[in-house]
Amino acid sequence: MPHVLITGANRGIGLALTKQYLDLGWQVTASCRELAKATELTGLNCPQLHYIELDITDYPAVSQLADNIEAIDLLINNAGYYGPKGYGFGNTDVEQWRQVFEINTIAPLKMVELLYPKLAAGQGKTIVCLSSKVGSMTENTSGGGYIYRSSKAALNSVVKSLHNDLSAQGYKVAALHPGWVQTEMGGPNALIDTKTSAQGLIAVIEGLDASQSGGFYDYRGESIGW
């Protein structure tokens, strides 16, 4: 039975991915920061599901997880944080910027580094980071969004470097844009629901091959310019 670890699995896209991988017969380790608030996740009655409380920026805790988890075939770095909205040029909160970078950019790389022995022991050797089209230099025609945009642009660079470092060992690494999704972050006016996004993301992940590793794609499998 293949094994996937999904971060930020308590709601939104992470929860939808968890449900769909369970339906597909995968073993799922689903992490979130506060299990007490993750009632929909903890209410799932499935023997293939193991949920854990984990702050992805608590690197000693991630290291401890790595010591106690089974081999991983697929790692989905889904957890993310948007940070402040509507602040505009001249009002950037530096402490918030640091927090967003810690969660969106630094933590995903540390997850890969600390879980590497368990990824190496798995068969799938697939690493996916949930990015965003707003992190694309090509797509940035409106400006603003300095904090979130920069964190996702930096995450894309991490993905590219991971591909360069690990592809010779048989790993596939990709940055995926989930679409504009109806979540707490995306808001009620977003274009697609979490189920649609998760279905698309899973199809893209399943179709990843060596030639696509190191790329940036949306949930329909279309390439996005860096």
N, C-alpha and C positions, 0 to 999 in steps of 0.2 A: 504494500500500500504506500503510495507516494506521500511525502510529508511536506507541508507548506507552513511557514511561520509568517504571520501577518501582524504588523504593528498597527496601533490605532484602530482596533477591531470592534470598539464598543458602539460605533454609530456610523452612519453615512456609507461611504464607499467601502471602508474596511469591514463593516458588518455585512454588507451585501456580498463582498468577496468571500467572507467566511461561510455564509449560508450556501453560496453556489459551489464552493469547493467541497463542502460536506455532501451536497447533493451529488457531486461527481465521484464520491467515494474516497476522497483524500482524507488523510489524517491531518488535522488542523491544530496548530498551536496559535492561539489568538491572544495578543497582548493588548492591555490598555492601562492607563495611568491610575484609574480609580475603579476597581471592580464593584464597589458598593453602589456606584451610579450606573453601572453597565447592566441594567436589569434585563434588557432584551438579549444581550449576549449570554449572560449567565442562565437565562431561562431556556436556552436552546437545549433540548434533550437529545443528545447524540453521543454515542460511545466513542466516536472518532475525534471528538472535540476536547481539547485541553486548553482552558483559558488561564491566563496568569496576569497578575498585577505587575506592571513594569513601567518605570519612567525611563524612556530610552536615553535620556541624558545622564542617567545614573550608571556610569560605566562599570563600576565594581559590581552592580547588580546584573548588568548584561553579561559580564564575565562569569558570574556565578551561574546564570542561566545556561551559558555555554557548557559549563561543567556537568549539567544535569539534564540536558536535552538529548534526544535521539538525533541521528543523522538527518540533515535537512536537504531536500531536493530543490526547494524553491523558497527564496526569501523575498517577501514583498515589503519594502520600506514604504508604508502608507502614511504613518503618523505625520502630521504637519500642523503648522500654526501660521495663521495669516498675519497676526499682529494688528496694529492700529490701522484704521481706515480714515480717509478724508483729511489727512493732516496737511498735505501739500508741501511744496518746496519752501524751505526755510523753517519748517517745524518738525524736523525728523527727530524722533526720540531715540537717542543712541542706545539706551539700556534695552528698549524694546527691540531694536535692530540686533543687538547681541543675542537676545533670547530667541528671536526668529532664526538667526543663523545657527544657533546651537541645535535647535530642533530639526530644522529643514536641511541642513547641510553637513554639520559635523557629526551628529548622531547617526545618520544613515551610513556614513563611512565607518564609524566605530562599530556599528552593528556587524558590518561585513568583516572587519578585521577580527573582532572578538569571536564571531561565530564561524570563522573560516575553517577550523578543524572539522566542524560538523557539516559544513557545506562540502568540504573535500571528501567526507565519508559518504555523501549522498550520491545518487545516480544522476539527478537532474542538472546540478551545477548551474542553476539559473538565479540571477539576481535582478530584481526589478525595483526601480525607485519611482514613486509617483511624483512626477514633476508638474509643470504647468506651462501652457502656451505663453503665459505672460513672462516666463523666463527666457523666451526666445528674443535674441537681438533683432532678428528679421521681422518678427511680429510687433515689435515695440514701435508703434507709430503715434502713440498718444502721450508718452511720457508718464511722469508720476509713478506711484506705487514703488518707490525706491526700495523699501525694506523687503517686501515679498518678492518682487521681481529679481532683485540681486541674489536673494537666497536660493531661488530656483535656477538662476543662471549658473551659480556656483555649484549647485547640485548636479547640473548637466555636465559640468567640467569633471566632477568627481566620477560620474558614470563613464565618461570617455576614458579617464585614466584607469579606472578599474578594468575596462575592456582591454586596454593596451597591456596592463600588467597580468591579466588572468586568462585571456582568450587562448593562449598557447597551451594552457592546462585543460582546455575543454569547456571553459565557462562561457555562458551567454549573459550579457549585461545590457540592460536597456533602460532608458528614461521614457516614461509613458505619461501622456496628458489624458486625464480621464474625461475630458469634455467639461462643459459648463453644467454642473450637476446640482440638482435640488437637494442641497445639504445645508447645514448650519453655516458653512463657509460660503457656499454658492448662492444661497438665498432662494426665495420662493419663485423668482422670475426666471430661474435657470431653465435651459432648454430640454434637458433629459433627466430621468430619474436614476436612482442609484442602481436599480436592477439592470437597466439598459447599459449603463457605464460598465458595471462589473462584467456583464456578459461579453461586451466588446473587449475589455481588457484581458479577460481569460482567453479569448480566441486569439488575440495578438500574442500573448505569452506562449500559448500552445504552438503557434506557428513560427516562433523565433528560431532562426538557424544561425550558423556561424557568420553568414554574410550580413545579417542584420544586427549582430551584436555591436554594441557601441553606438547605436542609433537613438533617435528621438522620434517617437511616434504617438499619434493620438489613438483613442480607443477604437477607431475604425481601421487602424493599421496604416494610416497615411503618414508619410514622413513629414516632419516639421523642421524648418530651417533653424540652425543654431542661433 
